[in-house]
Amino acid sequence: MECTEWAGDRWKLARTVPVDGGREAAVEQAAELARRCDLRGNDAREPQAYGRRVFRTSETSWLVEVSHSAWNDVYKRVHTDTQHVRISVAELEHEDETPPGEAPAKKGVLRSWRS
């Protein structure tokens, strides 16, 4: 299962969640997350503290509009933040580990000349 969030001008992969139990279990867990997630697509501790609209875009994908209201001390008023999250079931087909980075080879020694 993967979760992406809208990053202003593009979708950004927020996290992946391995699911045991096959495709049906992954679809069930993704549907539940769509109904319980917070503004970043994480499982909310208090899902009732968020408003949401859940759109099922395919058999294995959901678009979630999540909103949360809180008092803003700076502006002395309630501010509502709304974010969009995509939740999808996907099967990992291939993975290559990132090779370790290496420092560049030294090209010579710098010396200062004094007159």
N, C-alpha and C positions, 0 to 999 in steps of 0.2 A: 504494500500500500504506500502511496506517495502523497504528499501534501505540498501544494504550491500556494504562494501568496502573491498578491498584486503588489509590485514594487514601483508604483508611479507610472512607469511606461512599459513594463514587461512583467511576465510571470517569472517568479524565482522559486526554485525548489527549496522548500523550507526544511523538509525532513522526509526520510523514508522509514517505514515501520515493517519489520519482518513479521509475517503472520504464519503461525502453524495451523494445519488443518485443511489446506487446499483452498481452491478458488471460492467455494461457497462460504467458508469461514472468513476469508478476506473481504468478500462483498458485504457480509453481515457486519463485520467490524468497521468497515468504511462507512456504511450507512449510519451506524450508531455514532461514529465520530462526527459526521455531518450534523447530527442532531444535538451534539454536546460540546462542540469545539469552541475555543475562545477566539480572539481577534487574530491570532497567529496560526490557528489550525491545531493547537495543542488541546488535549483533553482537559476541559475546564473543571476546576474543583467545584464550582457553583454554576452549572449551566443555566440555571434559572435567572442569573444576574445579567444575561445577555439576551438581546433580541436577535432573531435570525429568520431568514427566508432560505429554504433549501430547495434547489432546483436539481432534479435528476436529469442529467444531460445525455446519459446513455445507460446501458445496463450496469456499467462499472464506474461511472463518474458522476460527481456532484459538484455544483457550483453553490457556494454558501455565502450569503451576505450576512455578516455578523456585526452587531452594533452594541455599544456599551455606553451608558451615561454616568457621569460623575461630576461632582462639584469641582470647579476650577477656581482656586484661591486667587490667581492673578486677575482674572476677569470678573470674579465675584458672581458667577452664574454657572448653571449646569451646562456641560459640554458633552455632546454625543459624538463618539468616534465610530465610523463605519468602515469595515474592511471587507474585502472579498477573498475567499479561499477556495481553491479547487482541491478536491479529494478524489483520488483515482486508485483503482486496483490495477497493478501492473506486475508482470512476471519478469524477474531479473534474468536476462538471457546471457549476458556476458559482463565480465568485470576484469579490469587490469589494475593492479596496484600502481600507485604513483611512484616512479623511481625516485630514489633520494637525490636531492640536489648536491652539487659539488662545487667547491670554490674553484675559481679559474686558476689555471696553471700560471706560475710566475714566469714572466718574460725576461727577467734580468734584474739586476740590482741597481737602484738609483743611487748615485753618489753626488755629493756636493764638492765643488772645486773651490779652493780658496787661493787667492793670489798672494 
